[in-house]
Each structure stands twice: as C-alpha cells, then as structure tokens.
Amino acid sequence: MFLGADLLAWLTLAFGAALFVGNLLAIVKPPAKQLDDANLEQAPVARSVIFAGIGLVAAIWALASLVSG
C-alpha cells in the first residue's frame, strides 16, 4: 500500500492530537491582543472543549489501533 498499511491510523493520530492541543491552547492562552473586530477576544469555551474531546478520542483510538497491530 502507498505510504504503508497504517497510513489512516497515523493521519488520525496526527489530526486528533492537533485538534486536541489546538483547542486546549485556545482556551488556556488566548491571543495577547485583539487583531480586529472579526476576531474574538477569547475562544468559545463550550465549543473548544467539545472539539478538544473529539480530538482526544480520535488520538487515543488511533494510538490503540497502532499499538494493537
């Protein structure tokens, strides 16, 4: 298979981890200054927590798939 048999699991791990870390950092460390009126001062907490949870589940699932075989 092109780029290995575990390509989908590796991509899921990468995107899930990026989704988790990115949304978690958006909550913990918002931007230092507001750039313009189109950007929010702080990320919506509920949406960011939900997306971080989805990313965490995807990353754990992909990691379990890679470890199990």
Gaussian input, Z-matrix of N, CA and C with variables (Angstrom, degrees):
# hf/3-21g

backbone

0 1
 N
 C     1     B1
 C     2     B2     1     A1
 N     3     B3     2     A2     1     D1
 C     4     B4     3     A3     2     D2
 C     5     B5     4     A4     3     D3
 N     6     B6     5     A5     4     D4
 C     7     B7     6     A6     5     D5
 C     8     B8     7     A7     6     D6
 N     9     B9     8     A8     7     D7
 C    10    B10     9     A9     8     D8
 C    11    B11    10    A10     9     D9
 N    12    B12    11    A11    10    D10
 C    13    B13    12    A12    11    D11
 C    14    B14    13    A13    12    D12
 N    15    B15    14    A14    13    D13
 C    16    B16    15    A15    14    D14
 C    17    B17    16    A16    15    D15
 N    18    B18    17    A17    16    D16
 C    19    B19    18    A18    17    D17
 C    20    B20    19    A19    18    D18
 N    21    B21    20    A20    19    D19
 C    22    B22    21    A21    20    D20
 C    23    B23    22    A22    21    D21
 N    24    B24    23    A23    22    D22
 C    25    B25    24    A24    23    D23
 C    26    B26    25    A25    24    D24
 N    27    B27    26    A26    25    D25
 C    28    B28    27    A27    26    D26
 C    29    B29    28    A28    27    D27
 N    30    B30    29    A29    28    D28
 C    31    B31    30    A30    29    D29
 C    32    B32    31    A31    30    D30
 N    33    B33    32    A32    31    D31
 C    34    B34    33    A33    32    D32
 C    35    B35    34    A34    33    D33
 N    36    B36    35    A35    34    D34
 C    37    B37    36    A36    35    D35
 C    38    B38    37    A37    36    D36
 N    39    B39    38    A38    37    D37
 C    40    B40    39    A39    38    D38
 C    41    B41    40    A40    39    D39
 N    42    B42    41    A41    40    D40
 C    43    B43    42    A42    41    D41
 C    44    B44    43    A43    42    D42
 N    45    B45    44    A44    43    D43
 C    46    B46    45    A45    44    D44
 C    47    B47    46    A46    45    D45
 N    48    B48    47    A47    46    D46
 C    49    B49    48    A48    47    D47
 C    50    B50    49    A49    48    D48
 N    51    B51    50    A50    49    D49
 C    52    B52    51    A51    50    D50
 C    53    B53    52    A52    51    D51
 N    54    B54    53    A53    52    D52
 C    55    B55    54    A54    53    D53
 C    56    B56    55    A55    54    D54
 N    57    B57    56    A56    55    D55
 C    58    B58    57    A57    56    D56
 C    59    B59    58    A58    57    D57
 N    60    B60    59    A59    58    D58
 C    61    B61    60    A60    59    D59
 C    62    B62    61    A61    60    D60
 N    63    B63    62    A62    61    D61
 C    64    B64    63    A63    62    D62
 C    65    B65    64    A64    63    D63
 N    66    B66    65    A65    64    D64
 C    67    B67    66    A66    65    D65
 C    68    B68    67    A67    66    D66
 N    69    B69    68    A68    67    D67
 C    70    B70    69    A69    68    D68
 C    71    B71    70    A70    69    D69
 N    72    B72    71    A71    70    D70
 C    73    B73    72    A72    71    D71
 C    74    B74    73    A73    72    D72
 N    75    B75    74    A74    73    D73
 C    76    B76    75    A75    74    D74
 C    77    B77    76    A76    75    D75
 N    78    B78    77    A77    76    D76
 C    79    B79    78    A78    77    D77
 C    80    B80    79    A79    78    D78
 N    81    B81    80    A80    79    D79
 C    82    B82    81    A81    80    D80
 C    83    B83    82    A82    81    D81
 N    84    B84    83    A83    82    D82
 C    85    B85    84    A84    83    D83
 C    86    B86    85    A85    84    D84
 N    87    B87    86    A86    85    D85
 C    88    B88    87    A87    86    D86
 C    89    B89    88    A88    87    D87
 N    90    B90    89    A89    88    D88
 C    91    B91    90    A90    89    D89
 C    92    B92    91    A91    90    D90
 N    93    B93    92    A92    91    D91
 C    94    B94    93    A93    92    D92
 C    95    B95    94    A94    93    D93
 N    96    B96    95    A95    94    D94
 C    97    B97    96    A96    95    D95
 C    98    B98    97    A97    96    D96
 N    99    B99    98    A98    97    D97
 C   100   B100    99    A99    98    D98
 C   101   B101   100   A100    99    D99
 N   102   B102   101   A101   100   D100
 C   103   B103   102   A102   101   D101
 C   104   B104   103   A103   102   D102
 N   105   B105   104   A104   103   D103
 C   106   B106   105   A105   104   D104
 C   107   B107   106   A106   105   D105
 N   108   B108   107   A107   106   D106
 C   109   B109   108   A108   107   D107
 C   110   B110   109   A109   108   D108
 N   111   B111   110   A110   109   D109
 C   112   B112   111   A111   110   D110
 C   113   B113   112   A112   111   D111
 N   114   B114   113   A113   112   D112
 C   115   B115   114   A114   113   D113
 C   116   B116   115   A115   114   D114
 N   117   B117   116   A116   115   D115
 C   118   B118   117   A117   116   D116
 C   119   B119   118   A118   117   D117
 N   120   B120   119   A119   118   D118
 C   121   B121   120   A120   119   D119
 C   122   B122   121   A121   120   D120
 N   123   B123   122   A122   121   D121
 C   124   B124   123   A123   122   D122
 C   125   B125   124   A124   123   D123
 N   126   B126   125   A125   124   D124
 C   127   B127   126   A126   125   D125
 C   128   B128   127   A127   126   D126
 N   129   B129   128   A128   127   D127
 C   130   B130   129   A129   128   D128
 C   131   B131   130   A130   129   D129
 N   132   B132   131   A131   130   D130
 C   133   B133   132   A132   131   D131
 C   134   B134   133   A133   132   D132
 N   135   B135   134   A134   133   D133
 C   136   B136   135   A135   134   D134
 C   137   B137   136   A136   135   D135
 N   138   B138   137   A137   136   D136
 C   139   B139   138   A138   137   D137
 C   140   B140   139   A139   138   D138
 N   141   B141   140   A140   139   D139
 C   142   B142   141   A141   140   D140
 C   143   B143   142   A142   141   D141
 N   144   B144   143   A143   142   D142
 C   145   B145   144   A144   143   D143
 C   146   B146   145   A145   144   D144
 N   147   B147   146   A146   145   D145
 C   148   B148   147   A147   146   D146
 C   149   B149   148   A148   147   D147
 N   150   B150   149   A149   148   D148
 C   151   B151   150   A150   149   D149
 C   152   B152   151   A151   150   D150
 N   153   B153   152   A152   151   D151
 C   154   B154   153   A153   152   D152
 C   155   B155   154   A154   153   D153
 N   156   B156   155   A155   154   D154
 C   157   B157   156   A156   155   D155
 C   158   B158   157   A157   156   D156
 N   159   B159   158   A158   157   D157
 C   160   B160   159   A159   158   D158
 C   161   B161   160   A160   159   D159
 N   162   B162   161   A161   160   D160
 C   163   B163   162   A162   161   D161
 C   164   B164   163   A163   162   D162
 N   165   B165   164   A164   163   D163
 C   166   B166   165   A165   164   D164
 C   167   B167   166   A166   165   D165
 N   168   B168   167   A167   166   D166
 C   169   B169   168   A168   167   D167
 C   170   B170   169   A169   168   D168
 N   171   B171   170   A170   169   D169
 C   172   B172   171   A171   170   D170
 C   173   B173   172   A172   171   D171
 N   174   B174   173   A173   172   D172
 C   175   B175   174   A174   173   D173
 C   176   B176   175   A175   174   D174
 N   177   B177   176   A176   175   D175
 C   178   B178   177   A177   176   D176
 C   179   B179   178   A178   177   D177
 N   180   B180   179   A179   178   D178
 C   181   B181   180   A180   179   D179
 C   182   B182   181   A181   180   D180
 N   183   B183   182   A182   181   D181
 C   184   B184   183   A183   182   D182
 C   185   B185   184   A184   183   D183
 N   186   B186   185   A185   184   D184
 C   187   B187   186   A186   185   D185
 C   188   B188   187   A187   186   D186
 N   189   B189   188   A188   187   D187
 C   190   B190   189   A189   188   D188
 C   191   B191   190   A190   189   D189
 N   192   B192   191   A191   190   D190
 C   193   B193   192   A192   191   D191
 C   194   B194   193   A193   192   D192
 N   195   B195   194   A194   193   D193
 C   196   B196   195   A195   194   D194
 C   197   B197   196   A196   195   D195
 N   198   B198   197   A197   196   D196
 C   199   B199   198   A198   197   D197
 C   200   B200   199   A199   198   D198
 N   201   B201   200   A200   199   D199
 C   202   B202   201   A201   200   D200
 C   203   B203   202   A202   201   D201
 N   204   B204   203   A203   202   D202
 C   205   B205   204   A204   203   D203
 C   206   B206   205   A205   204   D204

   B1=1.4508
   B2=1.5327
   B3=1.2967
   B4=1.4608
   B5=1.5232
   B6=1.3015
   B7=1.4668
   B8=1.5193
   B9=1.3051
   B10=1.4596
   B11=1.5113
   B12=1.3034
   B13=1.4603
   B14=1.5242
   B15=1.3140
   B16=1.4580
   B17=1.5264
   B18=1.3082
   B19=1.4566
   B20=1.5223
   B21=1.3230
   B22=1.4573
   B23=1.5240
   B24=1.3146
   B25=1.4603
   B26=1.5290
   B27=1.3422
   B28=1.4695
   B29=1.5295
   B30=1.3272
   B31=1.4657
   B32=1.5242
   B33=1.3246
   B34=1.4608
   B35=1.5200
   B36=1.3238
   B37=1.4551
   B38=1.5262
   B39=1.3118
   B40=1.4648
   B41=1.5269
   B42=1.3273
   B43=1.4572
   B44=1.5293
   B45=1.3207
   B46=1.4635
   B47=1.5136
   B48=1.3274
   B49=1.4594
   B50=1.5264
   B51=1.3296
   B52=1.4599
   B53=1.5336
   B54=1.3068
   B55=1.4613
   B56=1.5215
   B57=1.3259
   B58=1.4598
   B59=1.5259
   B60=1.3174
   B61=1.4709
   B62=1.5256
   B63=1.3211
   B64=1.4602
   B65=1.5171
   B66=1.3177
   B67=1.4603
   B68=1.5210
   B69=1.3113
   B70=1.4565
   B71=1.5274
   B72=1.3209
   B73=1.4642
   B74=1.5244
   B75=1.3162
   B76=1.4592
   B77=1.5215
   B78=1.3345
   B79=1.4678
   B80=1.5221
   B81=1.3201
   B82=1.4694
   B83=1.5211
   B84=1.3416
   B85=1.4619
   B86=1.5219
   B87=1.3302
   B88=1.4671
   B89=1.5298
   B90=1.3268
   B91=1.4700
   B92=1.5300
   B93=1.3208
   B94=1.4672
   B95=1.5244
   B96=1.3205
   B97=1.4635
   B98=1.5145
   B99=1.3258
   B100=1.4456
   B101=1.5263
   B102=1.3310
   B103=1.4572
   B104=1.5251
   B105=1.3155
   B106=1.4597
   B107=1.5227
   B108=1.3149
   B109=1.4630
   B110=1.5220
   B111=1.3170
   B112=1.4705
   B113=1.5256
   B114=1.3282
   B115=1.4610
   B116=1.5237
   B117=1.3223
   B118=1.4585
   B119=1.5180
   B120=1.3252
   B121=1.4659
   B122=1.5205
   B123=1.3266
   B124=1.4557
   B125=1.5273
   B126=1.3190
   B127=1.4600
   B128=1.5270
   B129=1.3347
   B130=1.4641
   B131=1.5307
   B132=1.3072
   B133=1.4637
   B134=1.5273
   B135=1.3089
   B136=1.4701
   B137=1.5313
   B138=1.3249
   B139=1.4625
   B140=1.5238
   B141=1.3250
   B142=1.4620
   B143=1.5176
   B144=1.3221
   B145=1.4650
   B146=1.5240
   B147=1.3310
   B148=1.4639
   B149=1.5206
   B150=1.3409
   B151=1.4629
   B152=1.5220
   B153=1.3298
   B154=1.4603
   B155=1.5263
   B156=1.3214
   B157=1.4611
   B158=1.5189
   B159=1.3234
   B160=1.4700
   B161=1.5214
   B162=1.3320
   B163=1.4589
   B164=1.5154
   B165=1.3324
   B166=1.4575
   B167=1.5241
   B168=1.3178
   B169=1.4672
   B170=1.5280
   B171=1.3305
   B172=1.4628
   B173=1.5205
   B174=1.3328
   B175=1.4587
   B176=1.5252
   B177=1.3169
   B178=1.4660
   B179=1.5277
   B180=1.3129
   B181=1.4540
   B182=1.5302
   B183=1.3259
   B184=1.4687
   B185=1.5266
   B186=1.3246
   B187=1.4562
   B188=1.5264
   B189=1.3178
   B190=1.4663
   B191=1.5304
   B192=1.3199
   B193=1.4631
   B194=1.5170
   B195=1.3221
   B196=1.4684
   B197=1.5198
   B198=1.3163
   B199=1.4647
   B200=1.5268
   B201=1.3212
   B202=1.4690
   B203=1.5307
   B204=1.2917
   B205=1.4558
   B206=1.4482
   A1=108.72
   A2=116.17
   A3=122.18
   A4=110.40
   A5=117.88
   A6=126.30
   A7=113.81
   A8=118.67
   A9=121.76
   A10=113.37
   A11=113.76
   A12=120.05
   A13=112.68
   A14=117.52
   A15=121.41
   A16=112.94
   A17=117.73
   A18=120.86
   A19=112.09
   A20=117.77
   A21=121.01
   A22=111.49
   A23=117.69
   A24=120.79
   A25=110.95
   A26=117.29
   A27=120.35
   A28=111.09
   A29=117.02
   A30=120.07
   A31=111.53
   A32=117.11
   A33=120.68
   A34=110.83
   A35=117.18
   A36=120.94
   A37=110.59
   A38=117.37
   A39=120.95
   A40=111.64
   A41=117.16
   A42=120.08
   A43=111.97
   A44=117.60
   A45=120.25
   A46=112.06
   A47=117.08
   A48=120.25
   A49=110.98
   A50=117.41
   A51=120.64
   A52=111.11
   A53=116.91
   A54=121.37
   A55=110.87
   A56=116.68
   A57=121.35
   A58=111.67
   A59=116.95
   A60=120.87
   A61=111.09
   A62=117.19
   A63=120.18
   A64=112.82
   A65=117.18
   A66=119.94
   A67=112.00
   A68=117.01
   A69=119.69
   A70=110.68
   A71=117.16
   A72=120.47
   A73=112.23
   A74=118.21
   A75=120.90
   A76=110.93
   A77=116.82
   A78=120.55
   A79=110.36
   A80=116.75
   A81=121.69
   A82=111.94
   A83=117.40
   A84=120.44
   A85=109.60
   A86=117.26
   A87=119.31
   A88=110.56
   A89=118.30
   A90=120.37
   A91=111.52
   A92=115.60
   A93=120.34
   A94=111.56
   A95=117.61
   A96=120.07
   A97=109.64
   A98=115.87
   A99=120.78
   A100=108.03
   A101=116.37
   A102=120.62
   A103=112.34
   A104=117.65
   A105=122.16
   A106=108.57
   A107=116.34
   A108=120.33
   A109=113.02
   A110=118.41
   A111=121.07
   A112=112.25
   A113=118.39
   A114=122.36
   A115=110.46
   A116=115.75
   A117=120.96
   A118=110.73
   A119=116.68
   A120=120.61
   A121=110.89
   A122=116.22
   A123=121.83
   A124=108.91
   A125=116.63
   A126=120.82
   A127=110.13
   A128=118.04
   A129=120.56
   A130=109.25
   A131=116.55
   A132=121.55
   A133=111.84
   A134=117.66
   A135=120.07
   A136=110.69
   A137=116.90
   A138=120.34
   A139=111.11
   A140=116.76
   A141=120.09
   A142=111.72
   A143=117.49
   A144=120.85
   A145=110.44
   A146=117.04
   A147=120.38
   A148=110.52
   A149=116.93
   A150=120.27
   A151=111.40
   A152=117.69
   A153=120.21
   A154=110.37
   A155=117.19
   A156=120.80
   A157=112.27
   A158=116.64
   A159=120.33
   A160=110.08
   A161=116.81
   A162=120.54
   A163=112.19
   A164=117.08
   A165=120.93
   A166=111.33
   A167=116.70
   A168=120.26
   A169=110.63
   A170=116.97
   A171=120.49
   A172=111.01
   A173=117.61
   A174=120.45
   A175=111.33
   A176=117.36
   A177=120.42
   A178=110.72
   A179=116.79
   A180=121.19
   A181=110.76
   A182=116.56
   A183=120.01
   A184=111.18
   A185=116.71
   A186=120.44
   A187=110.63
   A188=117.20
   A189=120.39
   A190=111.10
   A191=117.09
   A192=120.72
   A193=111.43
   A194=116.36
   A195=119.98
   A196=112.07
   A197=117.31
   A198=121.02
   A199=110.82
   A200=116.83
   A201=119.90
   A202=113.17
   A203=116.71
   A204=115.25
   A205=112.00
   D1=147.50
   D2=-179.73
   D3=-64.32
   D4=124.33
   D5=179.28
   D6=65.33
   D7=21.14
   D8=173.31
   D9=99.52
   D10=160.17
   D11=-177.67
   D12=-76.45
   D13=-20.59
   D14=-176.51
   D15=-102.52
   D16=25.16
   D17=-176.06
   D18=-60.68
   D19=-44.08
   D20=-178.73
   D21=-63.89
   D22=-39.67
   D23=178.33
   D24=-65.97
   D25=-41.19
   D26=178.94
   D27=-65.66
   D28=-41.04
   D29=178.11
   D30=-66.42
   D31=-39.47
   D32=177.45
   D33=-64.64
   D34=-39.59
   D35=177.00
   D36=-63.23
   D37=-44.10
   D38=-178.41
   D39=-66.08
   D40=-48.45
   D41=-178.91
   D42=-69.21
   D43=-38.38
   D44=177.94
   D45=-64.90
   D46=-43.30
   D47=178.66
   D48=-66.61
   D49=-38.90
   D50=178.07
   D51=-65.92
   D52=-40.23
   D53=177.57
   D54=-63.24
   D55=-43.10
   D56=179.05
   D57=-64.48
   D58=-52.75
   D59=-176.06
   D60=-66.41
   D61=-42.64
   D62=-178.35
   D63=-62.24
   D64=-44.51
   D65=-179.75
   D66=-72.82
   D67=-34.27
   D68=177.24
   D69=-65.95
   D70=-42.28
   D71=178.17
   D72=-68.86
   D73=-29.64
   D74=176.65
   D75=-64.99
   D76=-31.48
   D77=177.82
   D78=-80.33
   D79=-47.05
   D80=-172.93
   D81=-71.37
   D82=-42.65
   D83=-174.51
   D84=-130.49
   D85=85.49
   D86=178.32
   D87=-69.02
   D88=167.10
   D89=-179.49
   D90=-58.88
   D91=149.75
   D92=-177.82
   D93=-68.94
   D94=-35.30
   D95=179.46
   D96=-138.08
   D97=154.94
   D98=177.96
   D99=-82.76
   D100=125.24
   D101=-175.79
   D102=-74.21
   D103=-47.81
   D104=177.79
   D105=-158.22
   D106=-174.40
   D107=-176.63
   D108=-71.11
   D109=-19.97
   D110=-178.30
   D111=-76.98
   D112=-23.33
   D113=-178.71
   D114=-95.46
   D115=142.10
   D116=179.02
   D117=-82.18
   D118=152.69
   D119=176.39
   D120=-71.04
   D121=-35.44
   D122=-178.20
   D123=-138.44
   D124=145.95
   D125=178.63
   D126=-69.21
   D127=145.45
   D128=174.67
   D129=-61.89
   D130=119.27
   D131=-170.51
   D132=-66.70
   D133=-46.51
   D134=-176.57
   D135=-61.99
   D136=-46.57
   D137=-179.82
   D138=-64.35
   D139=-40.58
   D140=-179.09
   D141=-67.00
   D142=-37.78
   D143=178.55
   D144=-67.35
   D145=-40.40
   D146=178.79
   D147=-64.26
   D148=-46.19
   D149=179.75
   D150=-65.95
   D151=-37.13
   D152=176.74
   D153=-64.45
   D154=-38.61
   D155=176.97
   D156=-64.94
   D157=-41.08
   D158=176.96
   D159=-62.94
   D160=-43.00
   D161=178.52
   D162=-63.61
   D163=-39.98
   D164=178.80
   D165=-64.80
   D166=-43.05
   D167=178.26
   D168=-62.66
   D169=-43.58
   D170=179.58
   D171=-63.76
   D172=-41.96
   D173=-179.26
   D174=-66.90
   D175=-41.94
   D176=178.87
   D177=-66.11
   D178=-41.15
   D179=178.63
   D180=-62.47
   D181=-44.77
   D182=179.60
   D183=-65.77
   D184=-41.23
   D185=178.40
   D186=-63.18
   D187=-41.04
   D188=177.64
   D189=-65.32
   D190=-36.57
   D191=177.70
   D192=-66.10
   D193=-39.61
   D194=179.69
   D195=-70.70
   D196=-38.14
   D197=-178.27
   D198=-72.94
   D199=-37.77
   D200=-175.48
   D201=-73.29
   D202=-18.59
   D203=176.44
   D204=143.03

